[in-house]
Amino acid sequence: MKNKFKHTFRLSFLAVFLVLTGCACTSTSCEVQAAENTASKTETKAVPEIGHLQDFGEPNVKHLARQLRRLKNGKLPENGRINIIQFGDSHTASDTFTGPLREQLQQEYGNAGIGWITPMNVRGQGHKLVSFESKGWTLTSSRAETSLIFPMGGYIATADRAGARITIDLREESTDEYKVSFWLRGSPAPLGLTDGTGRKVKLHISRSDKDWALAHAKVKLPFTIEALTRNAPLLGGIWLEKTNNKGVLVSPIGANGLRQSVWFKWQKNWTDQLRHTSPDVVIIAYGTNEAFNPDLDIKDMKNMLHDGIKQVRQAAPKAVIVLLGAPDTVDKKRPATAVCNSTQPEKYKEMRQAQKEVAQVEKLLYWDWQQAMGGDCQMLPWNANGLVSNDLIHFTGKGYEVSAKMFYKDFINYLEDLR
């Protein structure tokens, strides 16, 4: 009887305690909180790491290591090639980080092509492999606009008139043939496509397609897309891969000024397009713009990152997910003091800690860009060495190249240690 009384008392006390401590939360936030509590208890355990890369339990990393080994040995991996997609802000959008990363991977494992590109030229951004020319098309971006139909990447190109053209060319000459896929939506009216050999085809989608649908063709670059009527379909992104080559694809999907919350401005099923690409690695590289937001709610940021990662896991269950901790940065509006990190954005440290906590809870690979640079307050030394631009936020081309090489070394060395 006494034991029963004690058990009842403990349960009652626990219930009162939970109420008093305010454990009223949604199922999602409670799940995250419980996972974080569990993670905090185990964070003292040894975490596999090499250089500045930590493995918090990524379930697909050994599979990726085997796939890369097969590719290097001349055998086709499961998907026929290794596909890497990086989502991010201006550090990603310029292709100045992903470009050197792509070059190293393709030198080692083979060149499978280009991957995802924007539907047309984006002011202030670029791509290391392709160039764009457009006339008569208007670009809409999820950075500035709100729409329920933004596809993966957050760009929509709309033809203003019949005869509007977009030409896409390689920066270096090549005779390779490419399979090109276009995400189209809206009108079933065809788009005209003329490739570098003069071959002409018509691209169209079914009248029954009410969402983004794919149209395919085989081309040699350059190729030109033409709106044959004023009522041409919308263009939401392009995918380019070589028809015969095995190897690696690296796609930068980003825009200047973005935060990871932009994912929730895209259509709810945007990960359907991610699923179609069959990614082997998804790199998430945001944080700088979050740090510069003085009104940033860290809890909201973490919840959106948790939710986004769960979406990616569902769409690409075999993919390795890598979270890049934001690089060092300086807020030039803050007064300089003798304490170096007082010049960092107000939310910088909290934001970086939140990123690492999410990586731990979601069992990701985590690469600490700031620590790879040398730790706190490295922007001035890097600037003095020509690696960081004078805004003390962005890197020079050389700085991005150095950063990409550091990431590549840690990433590949860790994968090779798993073999």
Helices and strands as residue ranges (DSSP letters): H 2-20, H 27-42, E 49-50, E 53-55, H 61-72, E 82-88, H 90-93, H 98-109, E 113-117, E 130-135, E 137-141, E 155-159, E 165-170, E 178-185, E 191-194, E 200-203, E 213-219, E 223-227, E 234-242, E 248-254, G 260-265, H 271-277, E 281-285, H 288-291, H 298-315, E 320-325, G 340-343, H 348-361, E 365-368, H 369-373, H 379-384, H 397-418
